[in-house]
Amino acid sequence: MPINRSLLIVDDEPNVISSLKRLLKKEGFTIFSAGSGSEGISLLNDQDVGVVISDMVMPGMDGVTFLNLVKEQRPNTVRLLLTGHGSMENAVDAINRSRIFEYLTKPWEANRLINSLHRAFEHYNLTAENQRLQRITRKQNTELKIINKNLDQLVKERTLDLEDAIKEGIYMLALAAEAKDGDTGEHINRIKNMTLAICLELGMSDDESKKISYFSIMHDVGKIHIPDQILKKPGKLTRDEWLIMKSHTTAGETILGNKPFYKTAREIARSHHERWDGTGYPDGLKKQAIPLSARIVAVADVYDALTHVRIYKIAWPREKAIEEMIRLAGKTFDPDILNVFLTKCL
């Protein structure tokens, strides 16, 4: 999703607009200006403006009235108010009534004004991204409800054909999520095979082992919701980017609906980043409170991530990966599952 950097300045004094443009010319904003509230409203109809900063005292339409109209017509646009010291009391009252993002005084302090505008754009773009993800989630949930309804009917008609269709659909959805991360399916196939080996060595039945193994490929399906600029970022994520990245666990659970058939898949999608010592996410579960299926997949997933190239790292040698995982036994991993994996599955 493109980042909005469009700023509208509204002030009836041309010299104020000129001063602000000079101050902000190096900040990377696309700046529009208007000499009155009515002119500003007209401009908003033609431009995708993320932030508006308006003078308080203007003839015809004052700044508060103008910003209230902006709120009605463009509720996501972030609104800031410029006010002289003499009208401060009225400005504060207006802010409380109109939910204005921030007010700044004339004459302004340059650094504060610039920082306020950057915060306003960050707020606007994070809100826009969140709304975009919510729209996608609602759309996909609707589609999944339709799919599930159709699947219920197919179960009654052709059980064997349905089983094949479900498996193909699961694999395609998992493959679509992996493709977002630059993978072509090798990762989910490796996870599937390692998970099956662990389950069998733990003494699970063939049916249970195959179920956990097959649903393991859905562990990162929630990455469909993660923007590419975050998912494929080679450097360290910011705090806000990391919060969005972590949401792939709950997004994956949501994608998988609420049918009993997908219960194990939902457990894996939501909980495969929980840690044995309780420091994982999204729920901070500890030890056996973490679903067994998720504990098993976590071991296979981390080993595969360590020993293969990712956009943010090179592949580790097998010996180094094993050494690191042993170090994390009882912290990140269920020590019993890790021991079975390292001694019987590699």
Buried (B, 14 or more C-beta within 10 A) or exposed (E): EEEBBBBBBBBBEEEBBEBBBEBBEEEEBEBBBBBBBBBBBEBBEEEEBBBBBBBBBBEEBBBBBBBBBBBEEBEEBBBBBBBEEEBEEBBBEBBEEBEBBBBBBBEBEEEEBBEBBBBBBEBBBEBBBEEEBEEEBEEBEEEBEEBBEEBEEBBEEEEEEBEEBBEEEBBEBBBEBBEBBEBEEEBBBBBBBBBBBBBBBBEBEEEBBBBBBBBBBBBBBBBBBBBEEBBEBEEEBEEEBEEBBBBBBBBBBBBBBEBEBBBBBBBBBBBBBBBBBBEBBBBEBBEEEBBBBBBBBBBBBBBBBBBBEBEEEEEBEEEEBBEBBEEBBBEBBBEEBBBBBBEEBE
